[in-house]
Structures are given as structure tokens and as C-alpha cells.
């Protein structure tokens, strides 16, 4: 009697859930191994350009601060 409670769900799992799980798992593995999509690559390039702009701004601000308050780096 107790074997019926275990065997039934186990059969359902092995027939329906496990194959679907494996299919979705390997499909996602294939998708992730392909690398960045075109849209993702464009977004990454936009972020790189934005980071470079921010870096230039920081350098400019540090130059201004060095000229106006030379001891600003020593303050904690």
C-alpha cells in the first residue's frame, strides 16, 4: 500500500517532469553559451561609452579641486 504512494508520483515525475526539466535546462545552457545577443552587445557598448564620459568628468572635477583646494585629497 505504501509503495503505491511512492511509485505513482515517481512515474509521473519520470514521464513528464524530468524530460521537460532536462529540455529546458539544456536549452538555457545552449542560449547562454552563444554569448551576447546583438541588443545586449549594443547596451554594453552604450554603458562603456557612458563610463568613459563619467571618467572624463571625474578627471576634470579632480583637476578643478586640485586648483581650488589643493588639500582636498588629504581630508577624510
C-alpha positions in Angstrom: 0.0 0.0 0.0 2.7 2.5 0.9 4.6 1.6 -2.4 1.6 3.0 -4.4 2.1 6.4 -2.8 5.7 6.5 -3.9 5.5 4.7 -7.3 2.7 6.8 -8.7 4.3 10.2 -8.3 7.7 8.8 -9.3 6.3 7.5 -12.6 4.6 10.9 -13.3 7.8 12.7 -12.5 9.9 10.4 -14.7 7.5 10.6 -17.6 6.5 14.3 -17.6 8.6 16.5 -15.3 12.2 15.1 -15.8 12.2 15.3 -19.6 10.7 18.8 -19.6 13.3 19.8 -16.9 16.2 18.4 -19.0 14.9 20.0 -22.2 14.6 23.5 -20.6 18.0 23.1 -18.8 19.9 22.3 -21.9 18.1 24.9 -24.0 19.1 27.6 -21.4 22.7 26.2 -21.5 22.8 26.5 -25.2 21.4 30.0 -25.1 23.9 31.2 -22.5 26.9 29.6 -24.4 26.1 31.6 -27.6 27.3 34.8 -25.9 25.7 38.2 -26.1 22.9 39.0 -28.4 23.0 42.0 -30.7 20.8 44.0 -28.4 22.9 43.1 -25.3 26.1 44.0 -27.2 24.7 47.4 -28.1 23.7 48.0 -24.4 27.1 47.0 -23.3 28.8 49.4 -25.8 26.5 52.2 -24.6 27.5 51.5 -21.0 31.2 51.5 -21.9 30.7 54.9 -23.6 28.9 56.3 -20.6 31.6 55.0 -18.2 34.3 56.7 -20.3 32.3 60.0 -20.2 32.0 59.7 -16.4 35.7 59.0 -16.1 36.5 62.2 -18.1 34.2 64.2 -15.8 35.8 62.8 -12.7 39.3 63.8 -14.0 38.0 67.3 -14.8 36.5 67.7 -11.4 39.7 66.5 -9.7 41.7 69.0 -11.7 39.3 71.8 -10.6 39.5 70.7 -7.0 43.3 70.5 -7.1 43.4 74.1 -8.4 40.9 75.5 -5.9 41.5 73.3 -2.8 44.9 71.6 -3.0 44.5 69.7 0.3 41.1 68.1 -0.6 42.7 64.7 -1.0 44.1 64.7 2.5 40.7 65.2 4.1 39.0 62.1 5.5 
